[in-house]
């Protein structure tokens, strides 16, 4: 199935009192974030409808390999008119489009991939993503809708045109809160900017929502909560002596490190999932929580602290390093290859413990262990 992207960025942004497509979030103009939302899901054929400040946009997009359509009547026409101009350009060239306004640039790869997967396997004409029962962007629209949408008068905008296909549409849930992020005024922009640029700092409730969405069993959630407590305690004490750990980041990574615990190669699969959701930093720590790269063993950072904290928890209880690895070695007593890997992890864990103690001291570390035993 051929999927194209359609982005509309022709308006005046009059309510914003600035030109939204060129306003920067994450050090990138919004329009580039929007294009990337499609490109990360391998949508290469993207049409962008421009109007106001077309020359500035053309200059910015000259190396982006997108098709540019100009709405010369942008001052007197609606967004739906720009949508139809873009759709005319795409008509007969694809089987479906993913549509985004130019200021909605933060949809995750996970969500776009999910929409594409669903429209391929279903016979629905439009699929909407929803977050906590609220519809967001982008819809994916089958080419079977194109003729009607091109002939629709636009009286109720795109929403009105798509309403015609209500019985042949479906909604699909995503854990991606950014599908709801829109901005018309400066305060909206500031709110979106702050939320997106700090997206890796999930609240406990947001992390728990993700775990529940992906059906992580209760015992694994409890294990993750204990790992988070230990990781945070360690990080806060270490930072008193040497500021080197982002505590909010380690909280998120610890709570989500076993999000794919029931699957083979769960660290890699969990990292891939979190990366697709837009949590790139968290993903890198989760990827290494089972096997640290050699150069990481001598560093005290979020990755090594997550690795270490995870080795101190069996189920949801603190355990000594020695007990943890003794039980592992007994379990795999007849498999020399696995035992070799277990011993390697044991030595890595001891090395990290030694590095932690070199920063905070033996007494402080022993106090922490007493605290964890009491939990």
C-alpha positions as CSV (number, residue, x, y, z in Angstrom):
1,X,0.0,0.0,0.0
2,X,1.3,3.4,-1.0
3,X,1.0,6.0,1.8
4,X,1.7,9.7,1.2
5,X,1.9,12.5,3.6
6,X,-0.1,15.8,3.4
7,X,0.8,18.8,5.5
8,X,-1.0,22.2,5.4
9,X,1.0,25.2,6.4
10,X,-0.6,28.1,4.4
11,X,-2.4,30.1,7.0
12,X,-1.5,33.5,8.5
13,X,-1.2,32.3,12.2
14,X,-3.0,35.5,13.1
15,X,-4.1,34.4,16.6
16,X,-0.5,33.3,17.4
17,X,0.9,36.8,16.3
18,X,3.9,34.9,14.9
19,X,4.3,32.4,12.0
20,X,3.8,29.0,13.5
21,X,5.6,26.8,10.9
22,X,8.9,28.7,11.6
23,X,8.6,28.9,15.4
24,X,11.1,26.6,17.1
25,X,10.6,23.7,19.4
26,X,13.5,21.4,20.3
27,X,15.7,23.8,18.3
28,X,13.8,23.0,15.1
29,X,11.1,24.9,13.2
30,X,7.7,23.3,13.7
31,X,7.3,22.5,10.0
32,X,10.5,20.3,10.1
33,X,9.2,18.5,13.2
34,X,6.0,17.9,11.3
35,X,7.8,16.5,8.3
36,X,9.9,14.3,10.6
37,X,6.7,12.9,12.2
38,X,6.0,11.3,8.8
39,X,9.5,10.5,7.6
40,X,10.3,8.5,10.7
41,X,7.5,6.1,9.6
42,X,9.1,5.8,6.1
43,X,6.6,8.1,4.4
44,X,8.8,9.6,1.8
45,X,6.3,11.2,-0.6
46,X,5.2,14.3,1.3
47,X,3.2,17.3,0.0
48,X,3.3,20.6,1.8
49,X,0.8,23.3,1.0
50,X,2.1,26.8,1.6
51,X,0.7,30.3,1.3
52,X,1.8,33.1,3.7
53,X,5.5,33.5,3.7
54,X,5.9,30.9,1.0
55,X,9.4,32.0,0.0
56,X,10.6,31.6,3.6
57,X,9.1,28.1,3.7
58,X,10.4,27.2,0.3
59,X,13.9,28.2,1.3
60,X,13.7,26.2,4.5
61,X,12.4,23.1,2.8
62,X,14.6,23.2,-0.3
63,X,16.7,20.2,0.9
64,X,13.8,18.3,2.4
65,X,12.7,16.6,-0.8
66,X,9.0,17.5,-0.4
67,X,6.4,18.5,-3.0
68,X,5.3,22.1,-2.5
69,X,1.9,23.4,-3.5
70,X,1.1,27.1,-3.3
71,X,-2.3,28.4,-2.2
72,X,-2.2,31.9,-3.8
73,X,-5.6,32.7,-2.1
74,X,-4.4,31.9,1.4
75,X,-5.6,35.2,2.8
76,X,-9.2,34.6,1.8
77,X,-9.5,30.8,2.0
78,X,-9.7,28.2,4.8
79,X,-7.5,25.4,5.8
80,X,-9.9,23.0,4.0
81,X,-9.2,24.8,0.7
82,X,-5.5,24.3,1.2
83,X,-6.2,20.6,2.1
84,X,-8.1,20.2,-1.2
85,X,-5.2,21.8,-3.2
86,X,-2.8,19.3,-1.7
87,X,-5.2,16.4,-2.2
88,X,-5.6,17.3,-5.9
89,X,-1.8,17.1,-6.2
90,X,-1.8,13.6,-4.6
91,X,-5.0,12.2,-6.2
92,X,-4.4,8.9,-8.0
93,X,-0.8,8.8,-6.7
94,X,-1.4,6.8,-3.4
95,X,-3.7,4.5,-1.6
96,X,-4.0,6.7,1.6
97,X,-2.7,9.8,3.2
98,X,-1.6,10.7,6.6
99,X,-2.7,14.3,7.2
100,X,-1.1,16.8,9.6
101,X,-1.5,20.6,10.0
102,X,1.8,22.3,9.9
103,X,1.8,23.1,13.6
104,X,1.2,19.5,14.8
105,X,4.7,18.1,14.7
106,X,5.1,15.7,17.5
107,X,3.2,12.6,16.6
108,X,5.4,9.6,17.4
109,X,6.6,6.9,15.0
110,X,4.7,4.4,17.1
111,X,1.4,6.2,16.4
112,X,1.9,6.7,12.6
113,X,3.1,3.1,12.3
114,X,0.0,1.9,14.2
115,X,-2.3,3.9,11.8
116,X,-0.6,2.5,8.7
117,X,-0.8,-1.1,10.1
118,X,-4.5,-0.7,10.8
119,X,-5.5,0.8,7.5
120,X,-3.7,-2.0,5.7
121,X,-5.4,-4.8,7.6
122,X,-8.9,-3.1,7.9
123,X,-11.3,-2.0,5.2
124,X,-12.0,1.2,7.1
125,X,-11.8,4.5,5.1
126,X,-10.6,6.7,7.9
127,X,-8.7,5.8,11.1
128,X,-8.3,8.3,13.9
129,X,-5.8,8.0,16.8
130,X,-7.2,8.6,20.2
131,X,-5.5,9.3,23.5
132,X,-7.6,8.6,26.6
133,X,-10.7,8.6,24.4
134,X,-9.9,12.0,22.8
135,X,-9.3,12.2,19.0
136,X,-6.1,13.7,17.9
137,X,-3.8,14.1,14.8
138,X,-3.1,12.6,12.4
139,X,-6.0,10.8,10.7
140,X,-5.1,8.4,8.0
141,X,-7.5,8.7,5.0
142,X,-8.1,6.1,2.3
143,X,-8.0,7.2,-1.3
144,X,-11.6,5.9,-1.5
145,X,-12.5,9.2,0.3
146,X,-10.6,11.5,-2.0
147,X,-13.3,12.2,-4.6
148,X,-16.0,13.0,-2.0
149,X,-13.6,15.3,0.0
150,X,-12.5,17.2,-3.2
151,X,-16.2,17.8,-4.0
152,X,-17.3,18.7,-0.5
153,X,-18.0,22.4,0.0
154,X,-16.0,22.7,3.1
155,X,-18.8,24.3,5.1
156,X,-17.8,22.4,8.3
157,X,-14.1,22.1,7.4
158,X,-12.2,18.8,7.1
159,X,-14.0,17.5,10.1
160,X,-17.3,17.9,8.3
161,X,-16.0,16.2,5.2
162,X,-14.8,13.2,7.1
163,X,-18.0,13.0,9.0
164,X,-19.6,11.6,5.9
165,X,-17.5,8.4,6.4
166,X,-18.4,8.0,10.0
167,X,-19.8,4.5,9.6
168,X,-16.7,3.4,7.7
169,X,-14.2,4.9,10.1
170,X,-12.6,3.6,13.3
171,X,-10.7,5.0,16.3
172,X,-7.6,3.3,17.6
173,X,-6.0,4.0,21.0
174,X,-2.4,5.1,21.3
175,X,-0.4,6.0,24.4
176,X,1.0,9.0,22.6
177,X,-0.3,12.2,24.4
178,X,1.3,14.4,21.7
179,X,-1.5,13.6,19.2
180,X,-3.6,16.1,21.2
181,X,-1.1,18.9,21.1
182,X,-2.3,21.9,19.0
183,X,-1.5,25.5,19.4
184,X,-3.3,28.7,18.4
185,X,-2.1,31.2,20.9
186,X,1.3,32.0,22.4
187,X,0.4,30.4,25.7
188,X,-0.5,27.2,23.9
189,X,2.9,27.3,22.1
190,X,4.8,27.8,25.4
191,X,2.9,24.9,27.0
192,X,3.6,22.5,24.1
193,X,7.2,23.6,23.9
194,X,7.8,22.9,27.6
195,X,6.0,19.6,27.5
196,X,7.7,18.3,24.4
197,X,11.2,19.4,25.3
198,X,10.8,17.8,28.7
199,X,9.0,14.7,27.3
200,X,11.5,12.2,28.8
201,X,10.6,13.4,32.3
202,X,7.4,11.3,32.8
203,X,5.4,11.6,35.9
204,X,4.7,8.4,37.9
205,X,1.1,8.5,36.5
206,X,2.3,8.8,32.9
207,X,4.8,5.9,33.3
208,X,2.1,3.8,34.9
209,X,-0.3,4.6,32.1
210,X,2.3,3.3,29.6
211,X,2.8,0.1,31.5
212,X,-0.9,-0.5,31.8
213,X,-1.4,0.3,28.1
214,X,1.1,-2.4,27.1
215,X,-0.4,-4.9,29.6
216,X,2.7,-5.2,31.8
217,X,1.8,-7.6,34.6
218,X,1.4,-6.3,38.1
219,X,4.4,-8.2,39.5
220,X,6.6,-6.6,36.9
221,X,5.2,-3.1,37.7
222,X,6.0,-3.7,41.4
223,X,9.5,-4.8,40.5
224,X,10.0,-1.6,38.4
225,X,8.7,0.6,41.2
226,X,11.3,-0.9,43.6
227,X,14.1,-0.5,41.0
228,X,13.0,3.1,40.6
229,X,13.2,3.7,44.4
230,X,16.7,2.3,44.6
231,X,17.9,4.1,41.5
232,X,16.5,7.4,42.8
233,X,18.0,7.0,46.3
234,X,21.4,6.2,44.8
235,X,21.2,9.1,42.3
236,X,20.3,11.7,44.9
237,X,23.1,10.6,47.3
238,X,25.7,10.5,44.4
239,X,24.6,14.0,43.2
240,X,25.4,15.4,46.7
241,X,29.1,14.5,46.1
242,X,29.3,14.6,42.3
243,X,26.5,16.1,40.2
244,X,26.4,13.5,37.4
245,X,22.9,12.0,37.2
246,X,19.6,13.4,36.0
247,X,17.2,12.2,38.7
248,X,14.0,12.8,36.8
249,X,15.4,10.9,33.8
250,X,16.4,7.9,35.9
251,X,12.9,7.8,37.5
252,X,11.4,7.4,34.0
253,X,13.9,4.9,32.8
254,X,13.6,2.7,35.9
255,X,9.8,2.6,35.8
256,X,9.8,1.7,32.1
257,X,12.9,-0.6,31.9
258,X,10.9,-3.8,31.8
259,X,8.0,-2.6,29.6
260,X,8.7,-5.6,27.3
261,X,9.7,-8.0,30.1
262,X,7.6,-10.9,28.9
263,X,9.3,-11.0,25.5
264,X,12.6,-12.5,24.4
265,X,15.4,-9.9,24.2
266,X,13.1,-7.6,26.3
267,X,15.8,-4.9,26.8
268,X,16.2,-4.4,23.0
269,X,12.5,-4.6,22.3
270,X,11.6,-2.3,25.2
271,X,14.2,0.2,23.9
272,X,12.8,0.0,20.4
273,X,9.3,0.6,21.6
274,X,10.3,3.6,23.8
275,X,12.4,5.1,20.9
276,X,9.3,4.8,18.6
277,X,7.3,6.6,21.3
278,X,9.8,9.5,21.2
279,X,11.7,8.7,24.4
280,X,15.2,8.4,22.9
281,X,17.3,9.0,26.1
282,X,15.2,6.6,28.1
283,X,15.5,4.1,25.3
284,X,19.3,4.1,25.4
285,X,19.3,3.3,29.1
286,X,16.7,0.6,28.8
287,X,18.7,-1.0,26.0
288,X,21.7,-1.4,28.2
289,X,20.0,-2.5,31.5
290,X,20.9,-6.2,30.9
291,X,24.3,-5.8,29.3
292,X,26.4,-2.7,29.8
293,X,28.9,-1.9,27.1
294,X,32.5,-2.2,28.4
295,X,33.2,1.5,28.3
296,X,30.1,2.1,30.5
297,X,31.2,-0.1,33.4
298,X,33.6,2.5,34.7
299,X,31.2,5.4,34.5
300,X,28.6,6.5,37.0
301,X,25.6,7.8,35.0
302,X,22.0,7.0,34.4
303,X,22.8,3.8,32.4
304,X,25.1,2.3,35.0
305,X,22.8,3.2,37.9
306,X,19.8,1.6,36.2
307,X,21.8,-1.5,35.5
308,X,23.0,-1.7,39.1
309,X,19.6,-1.0,40.7
310,X,18.0,-3.7,38.6
311,X,20.5,-6.2,39.9
312,X,19.5,-5.4,43.5
313,X,15.8,-6.4,43.1
314,X,14.3,-9.8,42.9
315,X,10.5,-9.5,42.2
316,X,9.8,-6.4,44.3
317,X,12.3,-7.0,47.1
318,X,15.8,-5.7,47.7
319,X,18.4,-8.5,47.6
320,X,22.2,-8.6,48.1
321,X,24.4,-8.8,45.0
322,X,25.8,-12.1,46.2
323,X,22.3,-13.7,46.7
324,X,21.0,-12.5,43.4
325,X,23.9,-14.1,41.4
326,X,24.1,-17.2,43.5
327,X,20.5,-18.0,42.7
328,X,21.1,-17.3,39.0
329,X,24.2,-19.6,38.9
330,X,22.2,-22.4,40.6
331,X,19.4,-22.1,38.1
332,X,21.7,-22.5,35.2
333,X,24.2,-24.8,36.7
334,X,24.3,-27.1,33.7
335,X,24.7,-24.4,31.1
336,X,28.3,-23.1,30.9
337,X,27.6,-20.4,28.4
338,X,24.9,-18.8,30.5
339,X,27.0,-19.2,33.6
340,X,29.8,-17.3,31.9
341,X,27.4,-14.4,31.1
342,X,26.1,-14.4,34.7
343,X,29.6,-14.2,36.1
344,X,30.3,-11.3,33.7
345,X,27.2,-9.4,35.0
346,X,28.2,-10.2,38.6
347,X,31.7,-8.6,38.1
348,X,30.2,-5.6,36.3
349,X,27.8,-5.1,39.2
350,X,30.6,-5.3,41.8
351,X,32.6,-2.8,39.7
352,X,29.7,-0.3,39.7
353,X,29.2,-0.8,43.5
354,X,32.9,-0.1,44.0
355,X,32.6,3.1,41.9
356,X,29.6,4.2,43.8
357,X,31.3,3.7,47.2
358,X,34.3,5.6,45.9
359,X,32.0,8.6,45.5
360,X,29.7,8.4,48.5
361,X,31.7,6.2,50.9
362,X,31.0,2.9,52.6
363,X,29.0,4.3,55.5
364,X,26.5,6.1,53.2
365,X,26.1,3.0,51.0
366,X,25.4,0.8,54.0
367,X,22.7,3.2,55.2
368,X,21.1,2.9,51.8
369,X,21.1,-0.9,52.0
370,X,19.5,-0.8,55.4
371,X,16.8,1.5,54.0
372,X,16.1,-0.8,51.1
373,X,15.8,-3.9,53.3
374,X,13.2,-2.1,55.4
375,X,11.0,-1.4,52.4
